[in-house]
Amino acid sequence: MGVPGEQLEPLRAAIRRRPRSLCVPFRTYPLGGDLHVVSGELWDDIPEGRKAEIGARTAAVIADVIQGRPVPRRGIDWGTWGIL
């Protein structure tokens, strides 16, 4: 999250090296200062119970957005390098 423009492509290149070395199909794309990494194959490997938890959290966030409640951002923040 919040990757400075001049750091976006070097970060994207570094992230791409690891899945490629494992022959895992994936896609990266920047969106609004954030870098998203998506892999259907890795998603398929997640246990079903964990997927259900992720789905429930996603549904709760969507409900919060619809109701106008604040939604905390999740991910690795560039400014603090902490997990939010």
N, CA, C and O atoms as a GROMACS GRO file, in nm:
protein
  336
    1MET      N    1   0.084  -0.118   0.000
    1MET     CA    2   0.000   0.000   0.000
    1MET      C    3   0.089   0.124   0.000
    1MET      O    4   0.192   0.127   0.066
    2GLY      N    5   0.048   0.225  -0.074
    2GLY     CA    6   0.115   0.354  -0.071
    2GLY      C    7   0.257   0.353  -0.125
    2GLY      O    8   0.342   0.426  -0.074
    3VAL      N    9   0.284   0.272  -0.225
    3VAL     CA   10   0.419   0.264  -0.281
    3VAL      C   11   0.450   0.392  -0.359
    3VAL      O   12   0.374   0.427  -0.448
    4PRO      N   13   0.560   0.462  -0.327
    4PRO     CA   14   0.595   0.582  -0.403
    4PRO      C   15   0.618   0.547  -0.550
    4PRO      O   16   0.670   0.440  -0.582
    5GLY      N   17   0.579   0.635  -0.638
    5GLY     CA   18   0.587   0.613  -0.782
    5GLY      C   19   0.720   0.562  -0.831
    5GLY      O   20   0.725   0.470  -0.913
    6GLU      N   21   0.829   0.621  -0.782
    6GLU     CA   22   0.962   0.581  -0.830
    6GLU      C   23   1.002   0.442  -0.779
    6GLU      O   24   1.096   0.382  -0.832
    7GLN      N   25   0.934   0.391  -0.679
    7GLN     CA   26   0.965   0.259  -0.623
    7GLN      C   27   0.872   0.148  -0.674
    7GLN      O   28   0.898   0.030  -0.652
    8LEU      N   29   0.766   0.187  -0.742
    8LEU     CA   30   0.665   0.090  -0.783
    8LEU      C   31   0.720  -0.017  -0.877
    8LEU      O   32   0.703  -0.136  -0.852
    9GLU      N   33   0.786   0.024  -0.984
    9GLU     CA   34   0.836  -0.074  -1.081
    9GLU      C   35   0.949  -0.160  -1.024
    9GLU      O   36   0.950  -0.281  -1.049
   10PRO      N   37   1.046  -0.104  -0.948
   10PRO     CA   38   1.146  -0.192  -0.886
   10PRO      C   39   1.084  -0.294  -0.790
   10PRO      O   40   1.126  -0.409  -0.786
   11LEU      N   41   0.984  -0.251  -0.712
   11LEU     CA   42   0.916  -0.342  -0.621
   11LEU      C   43   0.841  -0.450  -0.700
   11LEU      O   44   0.846  -0.568  -0.666
   12ARG      N   45   0.773  -0.408  -0.802
   12ARG     CA   46   0.698  -0.501  -0.887
   12ARG      C   47   0.792  -0.606  -0.948
   12ARG      O   48   0.759  -0.725  -0.950
   13ALA      N   49   0.906  -0.563  -0.996
   13ALA     CA   50   1.004  -0.655  -1.054
   13ALA      C   51   1.056  -0.753  -0.950
   13ALA      O   52   1.070  -0.872  -0.978
   14ALA      N   53   1.084  -0.704  -0.831
   14ALA     CA   54   1.134  -0.791  -0.724
   14ALA      C   55   1.030  -0.894  -0.683
   14ALA      O   56   1.063  -1.011  -0.662
   15ILE      N   57   0.906  -0.852  -0.673
   15ILE     CA   58   0.799  -0.944  -0.635
   15ILE      C   59   0.778  -1.049  -0.744
   15ILE      O   60   0.751  -1.166  -0.712
   16ARG      N   61   0.789  -1.011  -0.868
   16ARG     CA   62   0.768  -1.105  -0.979
   16ARG      C   63   0.871  -1.218  -0.981
   16ARG      O   64   0.839  -1.329  -1.024
   17ARG      N   65   0.991  -1.191  -0.937
   17ARG     CA   66   1.096  -1.293  -0.943
   17ARG      C   67   1.061  -1.419  -0.863
   17ARG      O   68   1.086  -1.530  -0.910
   18ARG      N   69   1.004  -1.403  -0.746
   18ARG     CA   70   0.978  -1.520  -0.659
   18ARG      C   71   0.874  -1.615  -0.719
   18ARG      O   72   0.904  -1.734  -0.733
   19PRO      N   73   0.753  -1.571  -0.754
   19PRO     CA   74   0.658  -1.667  -0.812
   19PRO      C   75   0.709  -1.728  -0.943
   19PRO      O   76   0.684  -1.846  -0.970
   20ARG      N   77   0.780  -1.650  -1.021
   20ARG     CA   78   0.835  -1.704  -1.146
   20ARG      C   79   0.934  -1.815  -1.116
   20ARG      O   80   0.937  -1.916  -1.186
   21SER      N   81   1.016  -1.798  -1.013
   21SER     CA   82   1.115  -1.901  -0.979
   21SER      C   83   1.046  -2.030  -0.934
   21SER      O   84   1.105  -2.138  -0.944
   22LEU      N   85   0.923  -2.020  -0.886
   22LEU     CA   86   0.846  -2.136  -0.842
   22LEU      C   87   0.752  -2.187  -0.951
   22LEU      O   88   0.678  -2.283  -0.930
   23CYS      N   89   0.754  -2.121  -1.067
   23CYS     CA   90   0.664  -2.156  -1.180
   23CYS      C   91   0.517  -2.144  -1.141
   23CYS      O   92   0.434  -2.225  -1.183
   24VAL      N   93   0.485  -2.044  -1.062
   24VAL     CA   94   0.347  -2.018  -1.020
   24VAL      C   95   0.290  -1.906  -1.106
   24VAL      O   96   0.348  -1.797  -1.111
   25PRO      N   97   0.178  -1.930  -1.174
   25PRO     CA   98   0.119  -1.823  -1.253
   25PRO      C   99   0.058  -1.716  -1.160
   25PRO      O  100  -0.005  -1.747  -1.060
   26PHE      N  101   0.079  -1.591  -1.197
   26PHE     CA  102   0.031  -1.480  -1.115
   26PHE      C  103   0.023  -1.356  -1.202
   26PHE      O  104   0.065  -1.356  -1.318
   27ARG      N  105  -0.032  -1.251  -1.145
   27ARG     CA  106  -0.042  -1.122  -1.214
   27ARG      C  107  -0.018  -1.012  -1.112
   27ARG      O  108  -0.065  -1.022  -0.998
   28THR      N  109   0.054  -0.909  -1.150
   28THR     CA  110   0.070  -0.791  -1.064
   28THR      C  111   0.013  -0.672  -1.138
   28THR      O  112   0.022  -0.662  -1.260
   29TYR      N  113  -0.047  -0.582  -1.062
   29TYR     CA  114  -0.094  -0.458  -1.122
   29TYR      C  115  -0.101  -0.348  -1.017
   29TYR      O  116  -0.141  -0.371  -0.903
   30PRO      N  117  -0.062  -0.228  -1.057
   30PRO     CA  118  -0.071  -0.113  -0.966
   30PRO      C  119  -0.211  -0.053  -0.972
   30PRO      O  120  -0.274  -0.050  -1.077
   31LEU      N  121  -0.258  -0.006  -0.859
   31LEU     CA  122  -0.388   0.059  -0.853
   31LEU      C  123  -0.387   0.161  -0.740
   31LEU      O  124  -0.384   0.124  -0.623
   32GLY      N  125  -0.389   0.287  -0.775
   32GLY     CA  126  -0.398   0.394  -0.676
   32GLY      C  127  -0.285   0.395  -0.574
   32GLY      O  128  -0.309   0.419  -0.456
   33GLY      N  129  -0.162   0.370  -0.617
   33GLY     CA  130  -0.049   0.372  -0.525
   33GLY      C  131  -0.028   0.241  -0.452
   33GLY      O  132   0.065   0.228  -0.371
   34ASP      N  133  -0.112   0.143  -0.479
   34ASP     CA  134  -0.097   0.011  -0.419
   34ASP      C  135  -0.055  -0.087  -0.527
   34ASP      O  136  -0.091  -0.070  -0.644
   35LEU      N  137   0.019  -0.189  -0.490
   35LEU     CA  138   0.059  -0.293  -0.583
   35LEU      C  139  -0.013  -0.421  -0.544
   35LEU      O  140   0.004  -0.471  -0.433
   36HIS      N  141  -0.094  -0.474  -0.634
   36HIS     CA  142  -0.171  -0.595  -0.610
   36HIS      C  143  -0.104  -0.713  -0.679
   36HIS      O  144  -0.058  -0.701  -0.792
   37VAL      N  145  -0.098  -0.826  -0.610
   37VAL     CA  146  -0.043  -0.949  -0.664
   37VAL      C  147  -0.153  -1.054  -0.653
   37VAL      O  148  -0.206  -1.080  -0.545
   38VAL      N  149  -0.187  -1.115  -0.768
   38VAL     CA  150  -0.300  -1.207  -0.773
   38VAL      C  151  -0.255  -1.338  -0.836
   38VAL      O  152  -0.186  -1.339  -0.938
   39SER      N  153  -0.295  -1.451  -0.775
   39SER     CA  154  -0.264  -1.582  -0.830
   39SER      C  155  -0.380  -1.677  -0.804
   39SER      O  156  -0.409  -1.711  -0.689
   40GLY      N  157  -0.445  -1.719  -0.911
   40GLY     CA  158  -0.553  -1.817  -0.897
   40GLY      C  159  -0.502  -1.950  -0.844
   40GLY      O  160  -0.570  -2.016  -0.765
   41GLU      N  161  -0.382  -1.990  -0.887
   41GLU     CA  162  -0.325  -2.117  -0.841
   41GLU      C  163  -0.299  -2.115  -0.691
   41GLU      O  164  -0.329  -2.212  -0.621
   42LEU      N  165  -0.243  -2.006  -0.642
   42LEU     CA  166  -0.218  -1.997  -0.498
   42LEU      C  167  -0.349  -1.993  -0.421
   42LEU      O  168  -0.360  -2.051  -0.313
   43TRP      N  169  -0.449  -1.924  -0.475
   43TRP     CA  170  -0.582  -1.920  -0.412
   43TRP      C  171  -0.638  -2.061  -0.402
   43TRP      O  172  -0.694  -2.099  -0.298
   44ASP      N  173  -0.625  -2.139  -0.508
   44ASP     CA  174  -0.677  -2.276  -0.508
   44ASP      C  175  -0.611  -2.363  -0.402
   44ASP      O  176  -0.671  -2.459  -0.354
   45ASP      N  177  -0.488  -2.330  -0.363
   45ASP     CA  178  -0.415  -2.408  -0.263
   45ASP      C  179  -0.451  -2.371  -0.119
   45ASP      O  180  -0.409  -2.441  -0.026
   46ILE      N  181  -0.526  -2.264  -0.100
   46ILE     CA  182  -0.566  -2.223   0.036
   46ILE      C  183  -0.674  -2.319   0.086
   46ILE      O  184  -0.766  -2.351   0.012
   47PRO      N  185  -0.664  -2.366   0.211
   47PRO     CA  186  -0.767  -2.455   0.266
   47PRO      C  187  -0.906  -2.390   0.263
   47PRO      O  188  -0.919  -2.269   0.279
   48GLU      N  189  -1.007  -2.472   0.241
   48GLU     CA  190  -1.144  -2.421   0.227
   48GLU      C  191  -1.189  -2.340   0.348
   48GLU      O  192  -1.259  -2.240   0.332
   49GLY      N  193  -1.152  -2.382   0.468
   49GLY     CA  194  -1.191  -2.307   0.588
   49GLY      C  195  -1.134  -2.166   0.588
   49GLY      O  196  -1.202  -2.072   0.628
   50ARG      N  197  -1.011  -2.153   0.544
   50ARG     CA  198  -0.947  -2.021   0.537
   50ARG      C  199  -1.015  -1.935   0.431
   50ARG      O  200  -1.034  -1.815   0.450
   51LYS      N  201  -1.051  -1.997   0.318
   51LYS     CA  202  -1.123  -1.923   0.214
   51LYS      C  203  -1.256  -1.872   0.267
   51LYS      O  204  -1.298  -1.760   0.235
   52ALA      N  205  -1.324  -1.952   0.348
   52ALA     CA  206  -1.452  -1.910   0.407
   52ALA      C  207  -1.432  -1.790   0.498
   52ALA      O  208  -1.512  -1.697   0.498
   53GLU      N  209  -1.323  -1.791   0.577
   53GLU     CA  210  -1.292  -1.676   0.664
   53GLU      C  211  -1.269  -1.551   0.581
   53GLU      O  212  -1.320  -1.444   0.613
   54ILE      N  213  -1.192  -1.565   0.474
   54ILE     CA  214  -1.164  -1.450   0.386
   54ILE      C  215  -1.293  -1.399   0.324
   54ILE      O  216  -1.314  -1.278   0.317
   55GLY      N  217  -1.379  -1.490   0.280
   55GLY     CA  218  -1.507  -1.450   0.222
   55GLY      C  219  -1.594  -1.376   0.321
   55GLY      O  220  -1.657  -1.276   0.286
   56ALA      N  221  -1.599  -1.424   0.445
   56ALA     CA  222  -1.679  -1.358   0.548
   56ALA      C  223  -1.626  -1.218   0.578
   56ALA      O  224  -1.703  -1.124   0.593
   57ARG      N  225  -1.493  -1.205   0.587
   57ARG     CA  226  -1.433  -1.072   0.611
   57ARG      C  227  -1.462  -0.979   0.495
   57ARG      O  228  -1.493  -0.861   0.515
   58THR      N  229  -1.453  -1.031   0.374
   58THR     CA  230  -1.481  -0.950   0.255
   58THR      C  231  -1.625  -0.902   0.256
   58THR      O  232  -1.652  -0.785   0.229
   59ALA      N  233  -1.718  -0.991   0.287
   59ALA     CA  234  -1.860  -0.954   0.294
   59ALA      C  235  -1.884  -0.846   0.400
   59ALA      O  236  -1.962  -0.754   0.378
   60ALA      N  237  -1.816  -0.858   0.514
   60ALA     CA  238  -1.831  -0.759   0.620
   60ALA      C  239  -1.779  -0.622   0.575
   60ALA      O  240  -1.840  -0.520   0.605
   61VAL      N  241  -1.666  -0.620   0.504
   61VAL     CA  242  -1.610  -0.494   0.455
   61VAL      C  243  -1.705  -0.432   0.352
   61VAL      O  244  -1.729  -0.311   0.355
   62ILE      N  245  -1.759  -0.513   0.263
   62ILE     CA  246  -1.855  -0.460   0.164
   62ILE      C  247  -1.975  -0.401   0.234
   62ILE      O  248  -2.023  -0.293   0.196
   63ALA      N  249  -2.026  -0.470   0.337
   63ALA     CA  250  -2.141  -0.416   0.412
   63ALA      C  251  -2.105  -0.283   0.478
   63ALA      O  252  -2.186  -0.190   0.478
   64ASP      N  253  -1.984  -0.272   0.534
   64ASP     CA  254  -1.939  -0.147   0.595
   64ASP      C  255  -1.934  -0.034   0.492
   64ASP      O  256  -1.978   0.078   0.519
   65VAL      N  257  -1.882  -0.064   0.374
   65VAL     CA  258  -1.874   0.038   0.268
   65VAL      C  259  -2.014   0.084   0.230
   65VAL      O  260  -2.039   0.204   0.217
   66ILE      N  261  -2.104  -0.010   0.211
   66ILE     CA  262  -2.242   0.024   0.173
   66ILE      C  263  -2.308   0.111   0.279
   66ILE      O  264  -2.382   0.204   0.246
   67GLN      N  265  -2.280   0.082   0.406
   67GLN     CA  266  -2.339   0.158   0.517
   67GLN      C  267  -2.265   0.289   0.546
   67GLN      O  268  -2.308   0.367   0.631
   68GLY      N  269  -2.154   0.312   0.476
   68GLY     CA  270  -2.079   0.435   0.497
   68GLY      C  271  -1.989   0.433   0.619
   68GLY      O  272  -1.942   0.538   0.663
   69ARG      N  273  -1.964   0.316   0.674
   69ARG     CA  274  -1.876   0.304   0.790
   69ARG      C  275  -1.730   0.305   0.743
   69ARG      O  276  -1.702   0.260   0.632
   70PRO      N  277  -1.638   0.354   0.826
   70PRO     CA  278  -1.497   0.353   0.788
   70PRO      C  279  -1.445   0.210   0.776
   70PRO      O  280  -1.482   0.122   0.853
   71VAL      N  281  -1.359   0.190   0.679
   71VAL     CA  282  -1.302   0.057   0.656
   71VAL      C  283  -1.150   0.068   0.664
   71VAL      O  284  -1.089   0.142   0.586
   72PRO      N  285  -1.089  -0.004   0.758
   72PRO     CA  286  -0.943   0.001   0.766
   72PRO      C  287  -0.882  -0.071   0.646
   72PRO      O  288  -0.932  -0.174   0.601
   73ARG      N  289  -0.774  -0.015   0.596
   73ARG     CA  290  -0.702  -0.080   0.486
   73ARG      C  291  -0.616  -0.190   0.542
   73ARG      O  292  -0.564  -0.178   0.653
   74ARG      N  293  -0.601  -0.297   0.465
   74ARG     CA  294  -0.520  -0.411   0.508
   74ARG      C  295  -0.410  -0.432   0.407
   74ARG      O  296  -0.428  -0.406   0.288
   75GLY      N  297  -0.297  -0.479   0.454
   75GLY     CA  298  -0.186  -0.506   0.366
   75GLY      C  299  -0.057  -0.454   0.427
   75GLY      O  300  -0.055  -0.414   0.544
   76ILE      N  301   0.049  -0.456   0.351
   76ILE     CA  302   0.177  -0.405   0.397
   76ILE      C  303   0.186  -0.259   0.354
   76ILE      O  304   0.185  -0.230   0.235
   77ASP      N  305   0.196  -0.169   0.450
   77ASP     CA  306   0.200  -0.026   0.420
   77ASP      C  307   0.343   0.016   0.396
   77ASP      O  308   0.432  -0.013   0.476
   78TRP      N  309   0.365   0.084   0.286
   78TRP     CA  310   0.499   0.128   0.246
   78TRP      C  311   0.560   0.218   0.354
   78TRP      O  312   0.680   0.210   0.380
   79GLY      N  313   0.479   0.304   0.414
   79GLY     CA  314   0.531   0.403   0.508
   79GLY      C  315   0.581   0.344   0.638
   79GLY      O  316   0.671   0.400   0.700
   80THR      N  317   0.525   0.233   0.682
   80THR     CA  318   0.563   0.178   0.812
   80THR      C  319   0.622   0.039   0.803
   80THR      O  320   0.684  -0.009   0.897
   81TRP      N  321   0.602  -0.026   0.691
   81TRP     CA  322   0.643  -0.165   0.672
   81TRP      C  323   0.584  -0.256   0.776
   81TRP      O  324   0.639  -0.362   0.805
   82GLY      N  325   0.472  -0.214   0.833
   82GLY     CA  326   0.403  -0.299   0.927
   82GLY      C  327   0.282  -0.365   0.862
   82GLY      O  328   0.234  -0.317   0.759
   83ILE      N  329   0.234  -0.472   0.918
   83ILE     CA  330   0.114  -0.536   0.867
   83ILE      C  331  -0.004  -0.467   0.932
   83ILE      O  332  -0.014  -0.460   1.054
   84LEU      N  333  -0.093  -0.418   0.849
   84LEU     CA  334  -0.213  -0.350   0.900
   84LEU      C  335  -0.328  -0.446   0.905
   84LEU      O  336  -0.438  -0.408   0.945
   0.00000   0.00000   0.00000
